[in-house]
């Protein structure tokens, strides 16, 4: 219903990752924050949605940011574009769209 609004699903749906993936596939304006997800889930998210739909984030103080970073580095080993997208490019793209719409 709100196709011009970008939504970020925190924790990639937490324990409901299996439901978050088809949801994000149906709605191209939905991205998934990956904080708190395990290596297996991160690999599946990249394979199913593509790295351009995933956002690096922190779940501090529950999970230290270093834990999520280490998992991203492991999963994206040999995939430099996926790594750049997840760690910075996707957030930069989403935030630049917000700035443009706000006239900044």
C-alpha positions as CSV (number, residue, x, y, z in Angstrom):
1,X,0.0,0.0,0.0
2,X,2.9,2.4,0.7
3,X,5.2,1.7,-2.2
4,X,7.1,5.0,-1.9
5,X,8.1,4.3,1.7
6,X,11.2,2.2,2.5
7,X,10.7,-0.2,5.4
8,X,13.5,-1.9,7.3
9,X,12.6,-5.1,9.1
10,X,14.8,-5.3,12.2
11,X,16.7,-8.4,13.0
12,X,15.6,-9.8,9.6
13,X,12.4,-10.9,11.3
14,X,14.3,-12.3,14.3
15,X,13.2,-15.9,14.7
16,X,10.8,-15.5,11.8
17,X,13.5,-15.2,9.0
18,X,11.7,-17.9,7.0
19,X,8.6,-15.6,6.9
20,X,10.6,-12.4,6.3
21,X,12.2,-13.7,3.1
22,X,9.0,-14.2,1.1
23,X,7.6,-11.0,2.6
24,X,10.6,-9.0,1.4
25,X,10.4,-10.7,-2.0
26,X,6.8,-9.6,-2.4
27,X,7.7,-6.0,-1.3
28,X,10.7,-4.5,-3.1
29,X,10.6,-1.5,-0.7
30,X,11.4,-3.8,2.3
31,X,15.0,-4.3,3.4
32,X,16.2,-6.4,6.3
33,X,18.5,-5.4,9.1
34,X,20.8,-8.3,9.8
35,X,21.8,-7.7,13.4
36,X,21.5,-10.8,15.6
37,X,21.3,-13.3,12.7
38,X,23.6,-16.3,12.5
39,X,26.0,-17.2,9.7
40,X,23.7,-19.7,8.2
41,X,20.8,-17.2,8.1
42,X,23.0,-14.5,6.6
43,X,24.2,-16.7,3.8
44,X,20.6,-17.7,3.1
45,X,19.5,-14.1,3.1
46,X,22.1,-13.1,0.6
47,X,21.2,-16.1,-1.6
48,X,17.5,-15.5,-1.4
49,X,17.2,-11.7,-1.5
50,X,20.6,-10.5,-2.6
51,X,23.0,-8.4,-0.6
52,X,21.4,-5.2,-1.8
53,X,18.4,-5.8,0.5
54,X,20.4,-6.3,3.7
55,X,21.6,-3.7,6.2
56,X,24.4,-4.0,8.7
57,X,23.3,-2.9,12.1
58,X,24.0,-3.3,15.8
59,X,21.9,-4.8,18.5
60,X,24.0,-3.2,21.3
61,X,24.0,-4.0,24.2
62,X,22.5,-7.4,23.5
63,X,24.9,-8.4,20.8
64,X,28.2,-6.6,20.4
65,X,28.6,-5.0,17.0
66,X,31.8,-6.9,16.5
67,X,29.8,-10.2,16.5
68,X,27.6,-9.1,13.6
69,X,30.6,-7.6,11.8
70,X,32.5,-10.9,12.1
71,X,29.6,-12.9,10.7
72,X,29.3,-10.5,7.7
73,X,33.0,-10.7,7.0
74,X,32.9,-14.5,7.1
75,X,29.8,-14.8,4.9
76,X,31.0,-12.3,2.3
77,X,34.5,-13.7,2.1
78,X,35.3,-13.6,-1.7
79,X,32.2,-11.5,-2.4
80,X,33.5,-7.9,-2.1
81,X,30.5,-6.3,-3.7
82,X,28.1,-8.0,-1.3
83,X,30.3,-6.9,1.6
84,X,30.4,-3.3,0.5
85,X,26.6,-3.3,0.0
86,X,25.8,-4.7,3.4
87,X,28.3,-2.7,5.4
88,X,27.7,0.7,3.8
89,X,26.3,0.9,0.3
90,X,22.7,-0.1,1.1
91,X,22.4,2.4,4.0
92,X,24.0,5.1,1.9
93,X,21.5,4.5,-0.9
94,X,18.5,4.4,1.4
95,X,19.5,7.5,3.3
96,X,20.3,9.5,0.1
97,X,16.8,8.7,-1.0
98,X,15.4,10.1,2.2
99,X,17.5,13.2,1.9
100,X,16.3,13.8,-1.7
101,X,12.7,13.5,-0.7
102,X,13.2,15.9,2.2
103,X,14.9,18.4,-0.1
104,X,18.2,18.2,1.7
